[in-house]
Amino acid sequence: MEIRIGIQHASRELSFDTDASAADISAQLTAALASSGVLTLTDVKGQSYLVPAANVAYIE
């Protein structure tokens, strides 16, 4: 599925395809927010994306 992440204070969003489900992404974001950590997601090509969880504005 295609995922788009809006990041606070950034004029562009992060967009990529991933094999993760919406429930998986939601769980990862919740865990990252609880630990004041970094949201780490991987696209279908194996590339990792690191986003400070506190700076996530939205995920579609």
MOCOR-V829888 format. One record per run of one state. SS is the DSSP state (helix for helix, strand for strand, loop for the rest). FROM is the first residue (numbers start at 1). LEN is the number of residues. If there is no record, write none. Layout:
[[SS	FROM	LEN] [SS	FROM	LEN]]
This chain:
[[loop	1	1] [strand	2	6] [loop	8	6] [strand	14	4] [loop	18	4] [helix	22	13] [loop	35	3] [strand	38	5] [loop	43	5] [strand	48	5] [helix	53	3] [strand	56	4] [loop	60	1]]
